[in-house]
Amino acid sequence: MLRILAAVLLLFVVACASGPAQPVEVAPPAAPQGQADPRAAEVAERLLAALGGHEAWEATRFIRFNFNGRRTHAWDKHTGRHRVEGQTPEGKSFLVLHNVLTREGRAWLDGQELQGEEAKELLERAHAAWVNDTYWLLMPYKLRDAGVTLAYDGEETLDGQTYDKLLLTFQSVGLTPGDMYWAWVNRATGLMDRWAYLLQDQLRDTPPTAWLWQGWQPYGRIKLAPTRAMVGGERKIELRDIAITDTLPDSVFTSPEPAP
């Protein structure tokens, strides 16, 4: 399960040996689904249909994007190969080529390949960044992932729109499985217009943090929303330079040279 955790975002958003696995030209088998009550499952299915459908999501292979100007990702969804590059809080450039399934790979800092514990630490940071950043990009596609318990949390009207509200809890998956998420699915469009989360280290009487998901549009066979705007605040998160492709050169995942 690829769940992004807002806690990782707050810690890592300004931070940031064998090579990665070789490509496999077939899609992986369908992943097992998590638990969902019947009403929640119906809303999740309607949302996925509005986003392009199950077959379009399964066929989506290469995803490239920049997370809020901080990190640039290239991910082979079918094999787990992943490239991420950006800058650390100290202003040093970093690059990691690894596989998110095996957690193995190589890491560079200011152009010098790291070894031992230094490499392990940067590989762990890269994995946390992948978990975090892809969830901010792809969360609506992850509602039925294994380890997710999905419940219908009622109907709500906001700004003249009627929403079906879903509650996500987690069973021993992700980096902080005690978190809770809510998704508001627009009954008219089928799209998710906002989410909110409550982190596992927050008191349960703390109001959840809510963000609007704005700008839904097609990328490849699916739809994505590039902008997140905090409800009741000034903050925005931009998912930039989004590209969904069927092919990428192997060098993107195997070479530290600049990606074409």
Secondary structure, DSSP 8 states (H G I E B T S, - for coil): -----HHHHHHHTT----------SS------B-EE-HHHHHHHHHHHHHHT-HHHHHH--EEEEEETTTEEEEEETTT-EEEEEEE-TTS-EEEEEEETTT--EEEEETTEE--HHHHHHHHHHHHHHHHHHHHHHHGGGGTTBTTEEEEEEEEEEETTEEEEEEEEEESS-SS-TT-EEEEEEETTT--EEEEEEE-TTS-TTS--EEEEEE--EEETTEEE--EEEETTSS-EEEEEEEEEES---THHHH-SS---
